[in-house]
Amino acid sequence: MKQENTTLENKNFRPLDLKKKLRPGESVIQSLLFMSGILSIFITVAIVYELGKEALLFFTTPGVTLTKFFTTTQWSPGIGLLESGRW
């Protein structure tokens, strides 16, 4: 009885084929996912660059320092604009 099971299992046994098969649909999807990843990284870096550029522009104005920005409680959105006459 035990040998019957062994022979049945051997008939249905297929060795695994581990060679990579060429599947065009899979490579297209893989390429799209790769491009999506690159695009998302590029957009994230661009957002951080723009925020950093504007923050640097804000903190290099004469009336603004990091200590003044984080320690004062008075909100003055036009710092430096009144003195320069641009407002």
VEXSENU-340036 format. One record per residue (C-alpha): residue number from 0; y, z, x. Coordinates in Angstrom, 1 decimal, padded with zeros to 4 digits. Last residue first. Layout:
N
+------+--------+--------+--------+
| resi |     c2 |     c3 |     c1 |
+------+--------+--------+--------+
|  NUM |      Y |      Z |      X |
...
+------+--------+--------+--------+
This chain:
87
+------+--------+--------+--------+
| resi |     c2 |     c3 |     c1 |
+------+--------+--------+--------+
|   86 |  097.0 |  001.4 |  004.1 |
|   85 |  097.1 | -000.6 |  007.4 |
|   84 |  100.1 |  001.4 |  008.6 |
|   83 |  098.3 |  002.7 |  011.7 |
|   82 |  099.0 |  006.3 |  010.8 |
|   81 |  097.6 |  005.9 |  007.2 |
|   80 |  094.5 |  004.1 |  008.4 |
|   79 |  093.5 |  006.7 |  011.0 |
|   78 |  091.3 |  008.6 |  008.6 |
|   77 |  091.3 |  006.8 |  005.3 |
|   76 |  088.1 |  008.4 |  003.9 |
|   75 |  089.5 |  011.9 |  004.1 |
|   74 |  087.1 |  014.5 |  002.7 |
|   73 |  088.0 |  018.0 |  003.8 |
|   72 |  085.0 |  020.2 |  004.8 |
|   71 |  085.3 |  019.9 |  008.5 |
|   70 |  082.3 |  020.5 |  010.8 |
|   69 |  080.3 |  017.3 |  010.9 |
|   68 |  083.1 |  014.7 |  011.1 |
|   67 |  085.3 |  016.9 |  013.3 |
|   66 |  082.5 |  017.5 |  015.7 |
|   65 |  081.4 |  013.9 |  015.8 |
|   64 |  085.0 |  012.8 |  016.4 |
|   63 |  087.4 |  010.8 |  014.3 |
|   62 |  091.2 |  010.4 |  014.6 |
|   61 |  091.2 |  007.8 |  017.3 |
|   60 |  088.7 |  005.3 |  015.8 |
|   59 |  085.6 |  005.1 |  018.0 |
|   58 |  083.5 |  007.0 |  015.4 |
|   57 |  083.9 |  004.4 |  012.7 |
|   56 |  083.2 |  001.4 |  014.9 |
|   55 |  080.2 |  003.1 |  016.3 |
|   54 |  079.0 |  003.8 |  012.8 |
|   53 |  079.6 |  000.2 |  011.8 |
|   52 |  077.6 | -001.1 |  014.8 |
|   51 |  074.8 |  001.4 |  014.2 |
|   50 |  074.4 |  000.5 |  010.6 |
|   49 |  074.3 | -003.2 |  011.5 |
|   48 |  071.8 | -002.7 |  014.2 |
|   47 |  069.5 | -000.5 |  012.0 |
|   46 |  069.6 | -003.2 |  009.3 |
|   45 |  068.8 | -005.9 |  011.8 |
|   44 |  065.9 | -004.0 |  013.3 |
|   43 |  064.4 | -003.4 |  009.8 |
|   42 |  064.9 | -007.1 |  009.0 |
|   41 |  063.1 | -008.2 |  012.2 |
|   40 |  060.2 | -005.8 |  011.6 |
|   39 |  059.8 | -007.1 |  008.0 |
|   38 |  059.9 | -010.7 |  009.2 |
|   37 |  057.2 | -010.0 |  011.9 |
|   36 |  055.0 | -008.4 |  009.4 |
|   35 |  055.4 | -011.2 |  006.9 |
|   34 |  054.7 | -013.7 |  009.6 |
|   33 |  051.4 | -011.9 |  010.4 |
|   32 |  050.5 | -011.7 |  006.8 |
|   31 |  051.1 | -015.4 |  006.3 |
|   30 |  049.1 | -016.3 |  009.4 |
|   29 |  046.1 | -014.1 |  008.2 |
|   28 |  046.3 | -015.8 |  004.8 |
|   27 |  046.2 | -019.2 |  006.3 |
|   26 |  043.4 | -018.2 |  008.6 |
|   25 |  041.4 | -016.9 |  005.7 |
|   24 |  041.9 | -020.1 |  003.7 |
|   23 |  040.8 | -022.2 |  006.7 |
|   22 |  037.5 | -020.4 |  007.2 |
|   21 |  035.9 | -021.1 |  010.5 |
|   20 |  032.9 | -018.9 |  011.0 |
|   19 |  032.8 | -016.2 |  013.6 |
|   18 |  029.3 | -015.7 |  015.0 |
|   17 |  027.7 | -012.4 |  014.0 |
|   16 |  024.8 | -013.9 |  012.1 |
|   15 |  022.9 | -011.0 |  010.9 |
|   14 |  019.1 | -011.3 |  010.9 |
|   13 |  017.6 | -012.1 |  007.5 |
|   12 |  014.9 | -009.8 |  006.1 |
|   11 |  013.5 | -010.8 |  002.8 |
|   10 |  010.1 | -011.7 |  004.2 |
|    9 |  010.0 | -008.7 |  006.4 |
|    8 |  010.7 | -006.3 |  003.5 |
|    7 |  007.8 | -007.8 |  001.6 |
|    6 |  005.5 | -007.4 |  004.6 |
|    5 |  006.5 | -003.8 |  005.1 |
|    4 |  006.1 | -003.0 |  001.4 |
|    3 |  002.5 | -004.4 |  001.5 |
|    2 |  001.7 | -002.4 |  004.6 |
|    1 |  002.4 |  000.8 |  002.8 |
|    0 |  000.0 |  000.0 |  000.0 |
+------+--------+--------+--------+
